[in-house]
Amino acid sequence: MPMSTMVATQARSGGMTKDERFVILASSLGTVFEWYDFYLYGSLASIIGAQFFSAYPPATRDIFALLAFAAGFLVRPFGAIVFGRIGDIVGRKYTFLVTILIMGLSTFIVGILPNAATIGFAAPVILIGLRLLQGLALGGEYGGAATYVAEHAPMGKRGYYTSFIQTTATMGLFLSLLVILATRSIIGEEDFAKWGWRVPFLVSVLLLGISVWIRLRLNESPVFQKMKDEGKSSKAPLTEAFANWGNGKIVLLALIGATMGQGVVWYTGQFYALFFLQSILKVDGYTANLLIAWSLLLGTGFFIVFGILSDKIGRKPIIMGGCLIAALTFFPIFKMITTNANPALEKAIEATKVEVVADPAGCGDLFNPVGTRVFTAPCDTARAFLAQSSVKYSTVPGPAGSGVKVTFNGKEVPYTDAKTSNPALTAAIGEAGYPKAGNPSIVKMAHPFDIFRPQVAAIIGLLLILVIFVTMVYGPIAAMLVELFPTKIRYTSMSLPYHIGNGWFGGLLPATAFAIVASTGDIYAGLWYPITFAVITAVVGFLFLPETKDVDIQAN
């Protein structure tokens, strides 16, 4: 039977009612499942690249696989527009029931989709189409779940109630990592690469069934139903949300003064930290994923903590404070992660001055966030080679018409224009103390509970700090976005700035940050990306964003 209709109440004491707990469970469980689906692809991008883009060289197939992953982020704002409009016209319940069906079926089909060796060019085309559907569905899911829970919550507890929705992205990532690690351990790496990678996708159909069954038992949001019964619902939510400057400026302010900074802090603390460990510090994938998983496990409860705190002191001071503190501490925290995770790399960076001396006319821009550019000039191939080896270097202007010289502490190393290998340069990098992957000084976990050694514990502690920053900015954001907009256009209005801030500014962060690292020769330079946007959000938010914790959402 459907859950009995529940009317949102004014501020009251006491714990959650049974119906309120069910609302949060139904909304959160479905959103966990959607994030699980979404992250599966990102975690398995290299294997999927080999399966569906096998007609291309390894480097190119990896690029295409990552671009297909990025496509899911890029279409999220469009999903917000499409499903936000439906949610404001038809209702919250049915809209996020549709989004979960689209997401779940798309994921299941990836699990049974024949690879390129079987059906040729159709395989990657269908795969990209499924990724686009996933992104569109996710664009509609979050706004529906957050709005639905907030419209059930009593006054004075919206931060607390919606904070459970905020845990779902982290829990989805955590669940995907657990299922992947368990499947790999059971069937072995060789079989996992051949066919076992499909198992986590196929398992998702069970989660889909449970989520749909639970959501079918829900009734419409009481706030929305009351508005609809009174004939006050919007007939044109897109026009009212974005063509009307009175609401449009709040949408813009919500993006620049809230979700933009929140998005980059979140993606730095979870995704960029993972990529930094693997791609720059050369930590093996098994260990890197376990380190992140432990930090998420220990830190997820702080979403609830900051949600509750935002009900008491306000959303704005916590979100803006989190952006500012993160911006001020990212550099020292990531440097300490290097110190503990790869001490030999840190020592090599401090002890060795590497310079690429070349005619500036022969040096291009290495900024390559989507990985599709091919570098041919000797100056560019030399710098790209150093960046891939995590070598810190600087580019020094040489005489006009001169060739390329690479120096280590002033000593020239012969450089031939080799795009994939350069024995002399490789030898010099090794002699300077730069460690290769697998170096015994690099952190390595023997098993999931190998967390008590000082090296491992220190890294988990640092990653936990980054996760706490994530919980500060993300825990109260759903409540704030819901409270900024009127009921009749709330779903549409809040979804767009959220998904631009998180899908574009946040989702494109890892690739952009790595491109900055490669183009500057500094392994920490990529942090300027999140720092810049976090500071902008902190300033704009502090100055112009209204405090919303006392807004009565039933009255607007």
SEPATOR-935151 format. One record per residue (C-alpha): residue number from 0; x, y, z. Coordinates in steps of 0.05 Angstrom, whole numbers, plus 5000, padded with zeros to 4 digits. Layout:
BEGIN
NUM | X | Y | Z
...
***
This chain:
BEGIN
0 | 5000 | 5000 | 5000
1 | 5023 | 5071 | 4988
2 | 5051 | 5108 | 5047
3 | 4998 | 5150 | 5082
4 | 4997 | 5223 | 5061
5 | 5039 | 5265 | 5108
6 | 5034 | 5339 | 5117
7 | 5098 | 5379 | 5130
8 | 5095 | 5410 | 5199
9 | 5122 | 5471 | 5232
10 | 5183 | 5468 | 5277
11 | 5175 | 5415 | 5331
12 | 5216 | 5377 | 5380
13 | 5229 | 5302 | 5380
14 | 5257 | 5254 | 5329
15 | 5234 | 5234 | 5260
16 | 5167 | 5201 | 5251
17 | 5162 | 5134 | 5217
18 | 5135 | 5166 | 5153
19 | 5191 | 5217 | 5152
20 | 5243 | 5162 | 5158
21 | 5210 | 5125 | 5100
22 | 5212 | 5188 | 5056
23 | 5286 | 5197 | 5070
24 | 5301 | 5123 | 5059
25 | 5264 | 5121 | 4993
26 | 5296 | 5184 | 4966
27 | 5366 | 5169 | 4991
28 | 5368 | 5096 | 4971
29 | 5348 | 5112 | 4900
30 | 5399 | 5167 | 4895
31 | 5454 | 5122 | 4924
32 | 5437 | 5072 | 4869
33 | 5440 | 5126 | 4815
34 | 5508 | 5150 | 4838
35 | 5532 | 5077 | 4842
36 | 5513 | 5069 | 4769
37 | 5546 | 5133 | 4749
38 | 5612 | 5119 | 4785
39 | 5619 | 5048 | 4758
40 | 5637 | 5075 | 4690
41 | 5689 | 5123 | 4717
42 | 5722 | 5069 | 4759
43 | 5725 | 5021 | 4700
44 | 5740 | 5071 | 4644
45 | 5806 | 5038 | 4623
46 | 5775 | 4969 | 4617
47 | 5714 | 4996 | 4581
48 | 5760 | 5033 | 4534
49 | 5793 | 4967 | 4515
50 | 5725 | 4934 | 4505
51 | 5689 | 4987 | 4465
52 | 5745 | 5028 | 4431
53 | 5791 | 4971 | 4413
54 | 5798 | 4995 | 4341
55 | 5843 | 5051 | 4366
56 | 5913 | 5052 | 4397
57 | 5915 | 5044 | 4474
58 | 5926 | 5118 | 4488
59 | 5870 | 5139 | 4441
60 | 5820 | 5088 | 4468
61 | 5833 | 5113 | 4539
62 | 5819 | 5184 | 4516
63 | 5754 | 5164 | 4483
64 | 5733 | 5125 | 4545
65 | 5745 | 5186 | 4589
66 | 5709 | 5231 | 4540
67 | 5649 | 5185 | 4542
68 | 5652 | 5190 | 4618
69 | 5656 | 5266 | 4614
70 | 5595 | 5267 | 4568
71 | 5553 | 5244 | 4626
72 | 5574 | 5305 | 4666
73 | 5564 | 5353 | 4609
74 | 5491 | 5335 | 4597
75 | 5471 | 5338 | 4670
76 | 5447 | 5410 | 4666
77 | 5403 | 5392 | 4607
78 | 5373 | 5335 | 4648
79 | 5360 | 5387 | 4703
80 | 5321 | 5430 | 4653
81 | 5281 | 5372 | 4623
82 | 5263 | 5336 | 4687
83 | 5259 | 5399 | 4729
84 | 5204 | 5424 | 4684
85 | 5167 | 5358 | 4688
86 | 5176 | 5357 | 4764
87 | 5145 | 5426 | 4771
88 | 5087 | 5410 | 4726
89 | 5071 | 5336 | 4739
90 | 5101 | 5326 | 4808
91 | 5163 | 5305 | 4846
92 | 5146 | 5232 | 4858
93 | 5134 | 5210 | 4786
94 | 5192 | 5250 | 4758
95 | 5245 | 5219 | 4801
96 | 5213 | 5151 | 4790
97 | 5225 | 5161 | 4716
98 | 5297 | 5184 | 4727
99 | 5315 | 5122 | 4767
100 | 5286 | 5076 | 4714
101 | 5326 | 5111 | 4659
102 | 5390 | 5108 | 4699
103 | 5381 | 5036 | 4721
104 | 5363 | 5008 | 4653
105 | 5420 | 5046 | 4619
106 | 5469 | 5016 | 4669
107 | 5442 | 4945 | 4661
108 | 5446 | 4950 | 4585
109 | 5520 | 4969 | 4591
110 | 5530 | 4903 | 4627
111 | 5501 | 4863 | 4569
112 | 5523 | 4907 | 4511
113 | 5567 | 4869 | 4461
114 | 5636 | 4899 | 4453
115 | 5668 | 4928 | 4390
116 | 5699 | 4861 | 4371
117 | 5628 | 4833 | 4365
118 | 5586 | 4888 | 4335
119 | 5638 | 4937 | 4311
120 | 5626 | 5012 | 4309
121 | 5556 | 5005 | 4337
122 | 5585 | 4986 | 4406
123 | 5618 | 5053 | 4423
124 | 5559 | 5092 | 4393
125 | 5509 | 5055 | 4437
126 | 5555 | 5062 | 4497
127 | 5560 | 5138 | 4489
128 | 5484 | 5141 | 4480
129 | 5475 | 5104 | 4546
130 | 5524 | 5151 | 4580
131 | 5484 | 5210 | 4556
132 | 5419 | 5179 | 4583
133 | 5454 | 5167 | 4650
134 | 5476 | 5240 | 4654
135 | 5406 | 5265 | 4635
136 | 5374 | 5221 | 4688
137 | 5423 | 5242 | 4742
138 | 5409 | 5314 | 4723
139 | 5336 | 5303 | 4742
140 | 5346 | 5257 | 4801
141 | 5381 | 5301 | 4852
142 | 5333 | 5360 | 4848
143 | 5274 | 5314 | 4855
144 | 5301 | 5277 | 4915
145 | 5325 | 5339 | 4951
146 | 5261 | 5377 | 4938
147 | 5218 | 5318 | 4959
148 | 5253 | 5309 | 5025
149 | 5256 | 5383 | 5041
150 | 5182 | 5391 | 5027
151 | 5168 | 5337 | 5078
152 | 5214 | 5364 | 5131
153 | 5189 | 5406 | 5190
154 | 5214 | 5477 | 5199
155 | 5281 | 5480 | 5234
156 | 5302 | 5411 | 5210
157 | 5309 | 5416 | 5135
158 | 5385 | 5417 | 5139
159 | 5384 | 5353 | 5180
160 | 5334 | 5317 | 5136
161 | 5365 | 5336 | 5069
162 | 5435 | 5320 | 5094
163 | 5418 | 5246 | 5085
164 | 5410 | 5260 | 5010
165 | 5479 | 5292 | 5012
166 | 5510 | 5227 | 5036
167 | 5486 | 5190 | 4974
168 | 5540 | 5211 | 4925
169 | 5595 | 5189 | 4973
170 | 5558 | 5125 | 4990
171 | 5547 | 5110 | 4917
172 | 5621 | 5119 | 4903
173 | 5638 | 5076 | 4963
174 | 5590 | 5021 | 4942
175 | 5617 | 5020 | 4871
176 | 5688 | 5014 | 4897
177 | 5668 | 4957 | 4944
178 | 5632 | 4917 | 4889
179 | 5689 | 4926 | 4840
180 | 5742 | 4906 | 4892
181 | 5701 | 4845 | 4914
182 | 5689 | 4822 | 4842
183 | 5763 | 4830 | 4825
184 | 5783 | 4791 | 4886
185 | 5735 | 4734 | 4873
186 | 5746 | 4722 | 4798
187 | 5817 | 4750 | 4789
188 | 5845 | 4807 | 4748
189 | 5850 | 4769 | 4682
190 | 5778 | 4745 | 4680
191 | 5754 | 4812 | 4708
192 | 5785 | 4848 | 4648
193 | 5754 | 4798 | 4600
194 | 5683 | 4792 | 4626
195 | 5680 | 4803 | 4701
196 | 5675 | 4879 | 4693
197 | 5603 | 4867 | 4671
198 | 5583 | 4839 | 4739
199 | 5578 | 4906 | 4777
200 | 5534 | 4933 | 4721
201 | 5489 | 4872 | 4721
202 | 5483 | 4872 | 4797
203 | 5453 | 4941 | 4792
204 | 5387 | 4912 | 4766
205 | 5375 | 4884 | 4836
206 | 5386 | 4953 | 4866
207 | 5340 | 4982 | 4813
208 | 5284 | 4934 | 4831
209 | 5288 | 4951 | 4905
210 | 5291 | 5026 | 4892
211 | 5231 | 5026 | 4845
212 | 5190 | 4983 | 4893
213 | 5203 | 5031 | 4950
214 | 5190 | 5094 | 4909
215 | 5124 | 5066 | 4883
216 | 5099 | 5067 | 4955
217 | 5110 | 5142 | 4961
218 | 5057 | 5196 | 4955
219 | 5067 | 5264 | 4924
220 | 5102 | 5318 | 4965
221 | 5049 | 5351 | 5010
222 | 5074 | 5421 | 4994
223 | 5069 | 5409 | 4919
224 | 5002 | 5373 | 4925
225 | 4972 | 5430 | 4965
226 | 4996 | 5481 | 4913
227 | 4969 | 5439 | 4856
228 | 4902 | 5429 | 4890
229 | 4897 | 5505 | 4897
230 | 4911 | 5514 | 4823
231 | 4975 | 5553 | 4836
232 | 5025 | 5508 | 4799
233 | 5067 | 5536 | 4743
234 | 5046 | 5526 | 4671
235 | 5113 | 5548 | 4644
236 | 5167 | 5535 | 4696
237 | 5226 | 5546 | 4648
238 | 5201 | 5616 | 4631
239 | 5186 | 5634 | 4703
240 | 5252 | 5606 | 4728
241 | 5300 | 5634 | 4677
242 | 5266 | 5688 | 4634
243 | 5243 | 5726 | 4695
244 | 5302 | 5766 | 4721
245 | 5275 | 5767 | 4792
246 | 5285 | 5691 | 4796
247 | 5340 | 5687 | 4744
248 | 5387 | 5729 | 4785
249 | 5377 | 5682 | 4844
250 | 5393 | 5623 | 4798
251 | 5457 | 5659 | 4777
252 | 5475 | 5676 | 4849
253 | 5462 | 5604 | 4871
254 | 5512 | 5582 | 4818
255 | 5568 | 5632 | 4830
256 | 5557 | 5642 | 4904
257 | 5544 | 5570 | 4924
258 | 5547 | 5510 | 4878
259 | 5608 | 5530 | 4837
260 | 5653 | 5530 | 4898
261 | 5617 | 5472 | 4930
262 | 5628 | 5431 | 4866
263 | 5703 | 5443 | 4861
264 | 5715 | 5430 | 4936
265 | 5675 | 5365 | 4931
266 | 5710 | 5339 | 4869
267 | 5778 | 5358 | 4896
268 | 5766 | 5321 | 4961
269 | 5741 | 5257 | 4929
270 | 5760 | 5252 | 4856
271 | 5822 | 5295 | 4846
272 | 5853 | 5265 | 4909
273 | 5844 | 5196 | 4878
274 | 5873 | 5217 | 4811
275 | 5930 | 5254 | 4846
276 | 5949 | 5191 | 4884
277 | 5947 | 5147 | 4823
278 | 5971 | 5190 | 4765
279 | 6021 | 5236 | 4799
280 | 6044 | 5200 | 4861
281 | 6044 | 5132 | 4826
282 | 6005 | 5096 | 4881
283 | 5976 | 5031 | 4855
284 | 5901 | 5031 | 4840
285 | 5884 | 4980 | 4894
286 | 5917 | 5021 | 4949
287 | 5892 | 5088 | 4924
288 | 5820 | 5064 | 4922
289 | 5825 | 5034 | 4992
290 | 5855 | 5099 | 5020
291 | 5798 | 5139 | 4990
292 | 5746 | 5088 | 5013
293 | 5771 | 5091 | 5085
294 | 5769 | 5167 | 5086
295 | 5698 | 5166 | 5059
296 | 5676 | 5113 | 5110
297 | 5704 | 5155 | 5167
298 | 5680 | 5222 | 5141
299 | 5610 | 5209 | 5114
300 | 5576 | 5221 | 5181
301 | 5598 | 5293 | 5179
302 | 5546 | 5307 | 5124
303 | 5494 | 5297 | 5179
304 | 5534 | 5337 | 5229
305 | 5539 | 5398 | 5185
306 | 5467 | 5390 | 5162
307 | 5444 | 5394 | 5235
308 | 5492 | 5452 | 5249
309 | 5464 | 5490 | 5189
310 | 5395 | 5487 | 5222
311 | 5424 | 5522 | 5283
312 | 5473 | 5574 | 5256
313 | 5454 | 5578 | 5182
314 | 5473 | 5548 | 5115
315 | 5516 | 5606 | 5091
316 | 5571 | 5608 | 5144
317 | 5583 | 5533 | 5138
318 | 5585 | 5530 | 5062
319 | 5625 | 5594 | 5053
320 | 5671 | 5576 | 5110
321 | 5684 | 5508 | 5080
322 | 5702 | 5539 | 5013
323 | 5749 | 5589 | 5045
324 | 5784 | 5539 | 5092
325 | 5792 | 5490 | 5034
326 | 5822 | 5543 | 4989
327 | 5872 | 5564 | 5043
328 | 5895 | 5493 | 5060
329 | 5894 | 5453 | 4995
330 | 5967 | 5466 | 4980
331 | 5995 | 5445 | 5048
332 | 5949 | 5384 | 5052
333 | 5968 | 5357 | 4983
334 | 6042 | 5370 | 4997
335 | 6035 | 5329 | 5061
336 | 6000 | 5274 | 5022
337 | 6061 | 5272 | 4976
338 | 6108 | 5271 | 5036
339 | 6074 | 5209 | 5063
340 | 6052 | 5173 | 5000
341 | 6115 | 5182 | 4958
342 | 6172 | 5210 | 4999
343 | 6223 | 5195 | 4945
344 | 6185 | 5239 | 4896
345 | 6183 | 5296 | 4944
346 | 6258 | 5289 | 4957
347 | 6273 | 5288 | 4883
348 | 6231 | 5351 | 4871
349 | 6268 | 5388 | 4926
350 | 6337 | 5365 | 4906
351 | 6334 | 5371 | 4830
352 | 6324 | 5433 | 4787
353 | 6299 | 5411 | 4718
354 | 6297 | 5461 | 4661
355 | 6274 | 5456 | 4589
356 | 6313 | 5507 | 4549
357 | 6284 | 5523 | 4481
358 | 6266 | 5578 | 4432
359 | 6198 | 5603 | 4456
360 | 6174 | 5603 | 4384
361 | 6180 | 5527 | 4384
362 | 6142 | 5516 | 4449
363 | 6067 | 5510 | 4447
364 | 6013 | 5507 | 4500
365 | 6008 | 5439 | 4533
366 | 5939 | 5452 | 4561
367 | 5901 | 5390 | 4539
368 | 5842 | 5375 | 4586
369 | 5807 | 5326 | 4538
370 | 5871 | 5291 | 4517
371 | 5858 | 5295 | 4442
372 | 5916 | 5340 | 4422
373 | 5980 | 5308 | 4393
374 | 6045 | 5344 | 4408
375 | 6100 | 5341 | 4355
376 | 6147 | 5400 | 4370
377 | 6210 | 5377 | 4408
378 | 6198 | 5429 | 4463
379 | 6127 | 5402 | 4474
380 | 6145 | 5328 | 4472
381 | 6201 | 5339 | 4522
382 | 6156 | 5375 | 4571
383 | 6100 | 5325 | 4562
384 | 6149 | 5268 | 4575
385 | 6172 | 5301 | 4640
386 | 6101 | 5315 | 4663
387 | 6080 | 5243 | 4652
388 | 6139 | 5223 | 4696
389 | 6115 | 5271 | 4752
390 | 6179 | 5312 | 4743
391 | 6176 | 5384 | 4765
392 | 6206 | 5428 | 4711
393 | 6209 | 5500 | 4687
394 | 6213 | 5525 | 4616
395 | 6271 | 5573 | 4602
396 | 6274 | 5616 | 4538
397 | 6332 | 5598 | 4493
398 | 6363 | 5635 | 4434
399 | 6321 | 5642 | 4371
400 | 6328 | 5581 | 4326
401 | 6361 | 5539 | 4380
402 | 6344 | 5467 | 4393
403 | 6317 | 5437 | 4457
404 | 6361 | 5425 | 4518
405 | 6339 | 5390 | 4581
406 | 6383 | 5402 | 4642
407 | 6384 | 5369 | 4711
408 | 6417 | 5415 | 4762
409 | 6452 | 5449 | 4704
410 | 6477 | 5386 | 4671
411 | 6451 | 5377 | 4600
412 | 6417 | 5312 | 4582
413 | 6416 | 5293 | 4508
414 | 6345 | 5298 | 4483
415 | 6320 | 5265 | 4420
416 | 6250 | 5280 | 4395
417 | 6220 | 5215 | 4420
418 | 6147 | 5219 | 4438
419 | 6142 | 5153 | 4476
420 | 6212 | 5136 | 4499
421 | 6278 | 5172 | 4511
422 | 6331 | 5128 | 4544
423 | 6378 | 5185 | 4563
424 | 6322 | 5226 | 4594
425 | 6292 | 5166 | 4629
426 | 6361 | 5149 | 4659
427 | 6369 | 5221 | 4682
428 | 6301 | 5220 | 4716
429 | 6320 | 5156 | 4752
430 | 6388 | 5183 | 4773
431 | 6354 | 5245 | 4801
432 | 6315 | 5200 | 4849
433 | 6247 | 5204 | 4816
434 | 6215 | 5137 | 4833
435 | 6178 | 5092 | 4784
436 | 6112 | 5060 | 4800
437 | 6124 | 5002 | 4847
438 | 6181 | 5036 | 4884
439 | 6182 | 5006 | 4955
440 | 6179 | 5075 | 4987
441 | 6110 | 5089 | 4955
442 | 6052 | 5072 | 5001
443 | 6022 | 5004 | 4989
444 | 5967 | 4969 | 5028
445 | 5972 | 4893 | 5035
446 | 5897 | 4885 | 5051
447 | 5836 | 4928 | 5066
448 | 5850 | 4931 | 5140
449 | 5923 | 4949 | 5133
450 | 5910 | 5018 | 5161
451 | 5950 | 5021 | 5226
452 | 6019 | 5032 | 5197
453 | 6040 | 5105 | 5207
454 | 6048 | 5118 | 5132
455 | 5978 | 5092 | 5115
456 | 5944 | 5123 | 5176
457 | 5974 | 5191 | 5161
458 | 5949 | 5191 | 5089
459 | 5879 | 5169 | 5110
460 | 5879 | 5225 | 5162
461 | 5897 | 5277 | 5109
462 | 5845 | 5250 | 5061
463 | 5794 | 5252 | 5118
464 | 5807 | 5326 | 5126
465 | 5791 | 5336 | 5052
466 | 5727 | 5295 | 5061
467 | 5707 | 5339 | 5120
468 | 5714 | 5400 | 5074
469 | 5668 | 5363 | 5026
470 | 5617 | 5352 | 5081
471 | 5619 | 5425 | 5102
472 | 5602 | 5452 | 5033
473 | 5557 | 5395 | 5010
474 | 5519 | 5377 | 5074
475 | 5475 | 5441 | 5076
476 | 5472 | 5456 | 5001
477 | 5407 | 5419 | 4986
478 | 5369 | 5455 | 5041
479 | 5396 | 5522 | 5018
480 | 5378 | 5511 | 4945
481 | 5307 | 5488 | 4962
482 | 5297 | 5549 | 5007
483 | 5321 | 5599 | 4954
484 | 5263 | 5585 | 4906
485 | 5187 | 5584 | 4907
486 | 5150 | 5518 | 4906
487 | 5120 | 5523 | 4837
488 | 5188 | 5529 | 4802
489 | 5233 | 5500 | 4856
490 | 5252 | 5435 | 4821
491 | 5272 | 5471 | 4757
492 | 5306 | 5530 | 4791
493 | 5350 | 5491 | 4840
494 | 5370 | 5435 | 4793
495 | 5404 | 5478 | 4740
496 | 5454 | 5515 | 4784
497 | 5468 | 5451 | 4822
498 | 5486 | 5411 | 4760
499 | 5525 | 5466 | 4727
500 | 5566 | 5476 | 4790
501 | 5577 | 5402 | 4801
502 | 5572 | 5373 | 4731
503 | 5614 | 5426 | 4695
504 | 5658 | 5463 | 4746
505 | 5666 | 5400 | 4788
506 | 5662 | 5345 | 4737
507 | 5714 | 5376 | 4691
508 | 5762 | 5390 | 4749
509 | 5806 | 5328 | 4746
510 | 5821 | 5333 | 4672
511 | 5831 | 5408 | 4674
512 | 5875 | 5405 | 4736
513 | 5920 | 5352 | 4704
514 | 5924 | 5395 | 4642
515 | 5948 | 5453 | 4685
516 | 6000 | 5407 | 4717
517 | 6027 | 5385 | 4649
518 | 6029 | 5456 | 4622
519 | 6065 | 5486 | 4682
520 | 6111 | 5430 | 4703
521 | 6087 | 5436 | 4776
522 | 6051 | 5376 | 4806
523 | 6012 | 5422 | 4852
524 | 5992 | 5475 | 4801
525 | 5926 | 5440 | 4785
526 | 5902 | 5461 | 4854
527 | 5895 | 5532 | 4830
528 | 5832 | 5511 | 4793
529 | 5791 | 5493 | 4855
530 | 5823 | 5547 | 4897
531 | 5804 | 5602 | 4848
532 | 5731 | 5581 | 4843
533 | 5724 | 5566 | 4917
534 | 5749 | 5636 | 4934
535 | 5702 | 5668 | 4884
536 | 5643 | 5631 | 4914
537 | 5664 | 5649 | 4985
538 | 5668 | 5723 | 4969
539 | 5604 | 5726 | 4927
540 | 5566 | 5682 | 4975
541 | 5587 | 5721 | 5037
542 | 5569 | 5787 | 5005
543 | 5506 | 5773 | 4965
544 | 5474 | 5705 | 4982
545 | 5417 | 5710 | 5032
546 | 5413 | 5665 | 5093
547 | 5355 | 5616 | 5082
548 | 5349 | 5572 | 5144
549 | 5287 | 5608 | 5170
550 | 5250 | 5611 | 5104
551 | 5180 | 5580 | 5106
552 | 5178 | 5540 | 5041
553 | 5103 | 5527 | 5049
554 | 5089 | 5601 | 5044
555 | 5122 | 5613 | 4977
***
